[in-house]
Structure formats: structure tokens, C-alpha cells
Amino acid sequence: MSLHDRDERLEAAILAAVRERLAADPPALGGTADAIPPAITAAGLGAERAAALLLDTVIPGAFQIDHPRYLAFIPSAQAPAAALADTLLAVNSIYGGSWLEGSGLVAAENQALRWLADLAGLPAAAGGTFVQGGTNGNLSALHAARAAARARGERATRVAVSADAHSSIEQMLRVMDAEPVGLDAVDADGVFAVVATAGTTNLGRVDDLAAVAALCREHGLWMHVDGAYGLAALCAPSARHRFDGIEHADSFIVDPHKWLFSPFDCCALVYRDAALGRAAHRQHASYLEALYADDAAFNPSDYGVHLTRRARGLPFWFALAVHGTDAFAEAVETTLAVTRAGADEIRAREELELVLEPELSVLAFRRRGWVAADYDRWADALRASGTAFVMPTTVAGETIARLALVNPRTTLDDLRAVLDTMR
Ligand SMILES: *Cc1c(COP(=O)(O)O)cnc(C)c1O
């Protein structure tokens, strides 16, 4: 059988596995594969053996991040509708970089971006694209910020960054050869942007965006809001007030693959003035000029550090189209409510102590009497037994327990089951 021949048995096996995964409630937490047998040979293993390897060893050798007791890092919780749209996207060879090739995809993705821009209160000129992740989103936004400053003749060499910014900010500033400074140095020579975080990855705290906006206006600086995790809660009425001031942002990011129920890998990048994103990112070449024959054509490639791209915002758009925005608000509210109930549960247990009141959906707490090694042993044992995936963290040098919630299927009973293992 040659490379492009159909194999109906293989199709049936893979589609059956897709069905089985969709029906798994919850999926097995997953596990670790130390190694997989060598599979790349001149003649090929054949569909049957390769599929067995894929389905029985490779996929199970990874954790299912949407498991309700996956509570480490920032989890993910794709809605079935979004996963189905992604499956369909995979078998369609459709290109999400240009209007000429994928106007339907682009128009749909832009509706989803518009929903986010409206939640933030940005004007009609706002727009952007979906990039691979928050790291790329932050880089793309900060490059646009610097390009805008340099177009005005500024030196633009430094970015003011609030405390507890995500690691990607410092790393992307390194890529840009720009220097991070604290918010207290906002008037230093060469500062062209301020990065605020809404909310922080470790503890879910949201910077005072109105204060950052005032600072940016006073000093004529670009305001970028890194909301990769937390800005999802813009749609949740009980948390919306925490983001007051976001309406002044020149750019923001939010990852639908975190708390907006979309598959990996998907970051929404929105500029207040989409034209500034395009001015910074559009690539020029003879073989691309045809994409610009129509002046009004909106080419997603022009708005980030990418050219070829899958329409990775389409699954997000589809889940929004199927369920409506109220369902998103409700799902985020569910997680916020379970987090608050989890905080009460922690307070009620005398061996535990809450480190801070959750602003969003991160529970940070200590187990009295435990040292760092105890937290590590606890996390390792839960993972090894397939009970839960948790990770300790550190705050001001102290190791503590941390549970991050984004999955509306995570219940208070799930949290209790995890807390019971700390007795
Ligand atoms: C996760 C996260 C990022 C990085 O996003 P990726 O999609 O992992 O690249 C950036 N900022 C914050 C606040 C995050 O939580």
C-alpha cells in the first residue's frame, strides 16, 4: 500500500479510538512511557502494528490534561464540540493564513476574537489572530509595541514588567534583545511598553489594570495584558470587576486552550488597533503579493510571528457557536464557585492553611508540618497511582501545595479526595 492509498481498516480503528475517547467519562488520567520501541524503518511497520503502537503505547504514555483531577500547572478542558471541530479540521487541508485561501475560516475566527474584544471593551478597530500559545502571543504583541514606538522615532529598548509575570515575558524579551525593568522604572530611558498580568500563573492574582492603564497614559506607553490563563474570566460576571482597566489595553492575550475549553494549542492575540499588528508583522515577498490584491482582505498571517497556520481558533469558534456565550460564562463560574468552596474546605481542615484567598481559580495552601520533600512525595504518589496530577510550588521561598482549576467537571468531591491524601 502506498503513502496516499486509503486504508479503511486503519480509518475504522482510528475513528473507533476517537469515539472511545469522546465517550470516556472521565478519561484515564494517563501515564508515563519511558521509551517506545523503534518504529521508523525503511519498509514501515504496517498500519496494524503502527496503530497498535500509537493507541496502546504512545497516547497512553501521556497524561490527559482534561481529567477532572489534573490540577497542576494550568490545566485544560476542551469541550467535546471543540474537540470534534478540531478533528474535522485535521482531515480538511485548509489553510488559515490568508483570506484568499480560507475566508470562511478567517471570518469565523474573527467572530471569536470579536467576542473577546467586546468582553474587554475594545473598539471596532481591534483585531488580531490565534497563535500557537501565550508565549508566541506575548512576543507578537511586544514586537508590535516596539515597532509602533520605533515608527515614532523612539529608541524602544526596555519593557516595564509587573511582579510575578510569566516566564515567557522575560524569555521573549531576551529573544527581542529588550531589557525588562520593574514598574517603578517606568520612566527610564527607552521604556516603550508595560506588561500587566491578569492573572498570574502561580497564584491567579490580577494586577490593578486601571492603575497600569493610568501609568501607560501618563508616560505614553503601550499597555499589554498577559491574560493567557486569567482573562478567560472576563466572561464571568462574578470576576469581571477584577479586570477593570482592560478596556485601555493596546494588546492582550488569552489562551482558549487554558480556561476557554479549546484543544491545544490556541492563543487569542488581540490588538486595540489591528493595523499596528499588521504593520509590525506582515511579510513581504513577490510570491505573497497576490494575497493583497484585495485591499480589504484580512490575512491572519499578518498579525503574529507566523506565516503558515492552521485555523486553530476554529474549534473555539465552533464551541461558542454551538453552546453560546452564556454557556462559557456558566462553565467559568462553575470553576470559580468550586474554587471558593475548596478554599472553605481547606479552612475547615486543621492540618491545612490557606496561603491566600483565591482571586481566580488557584488554591495555594500549606500542610502544617510538611517540608518540601513531603510535598514532592505526595505529588509523586498521586500521579503514580493515577489518582490525581498535582504539583507543589513555592511562594517566597516556601514550598506549598497548589491546585489550579479550569475544568468545570472538577467537583468539590474531587478536591476533597485530593485533600484527604494530605491527612
Ligand atoms: C500559560 C501562560 C503563558 C504562556 O502560554 P503558553 O500557551 O504556555 O505559551 C503566558 N502567560 C501566562 C500568564 C500564562 O499563564
The ligand as a Gaussian input file, in Angstrom:
#p B3LYP/6-31G(d) Opt

LIG

0 1
 C        0.498000      29.873000      30.347000
 C        0.890000      31.277000      30.405000
 C        1.689000      31.839000      29.405000
 C        2.328000      31.021000      28.312000
 O        1.367000      30.484000      27.487000
 P        1.714000      29.221000      26.559000
 O        0.442000      28.993000      25.831000
 O        2.085000      28.112000      27.502000
 O        2.858000      29.613000      25.697000
 C        1.933000      33.202000      29.446000
 N        1.428000      33.953000      30.432000
 C        0.671000      33.448000      31.420000
 C        0.138000      34.370000      32.464000
 C        0.373000      32.089000      31.448000
 O       -0.371000      31.591000      32.440000

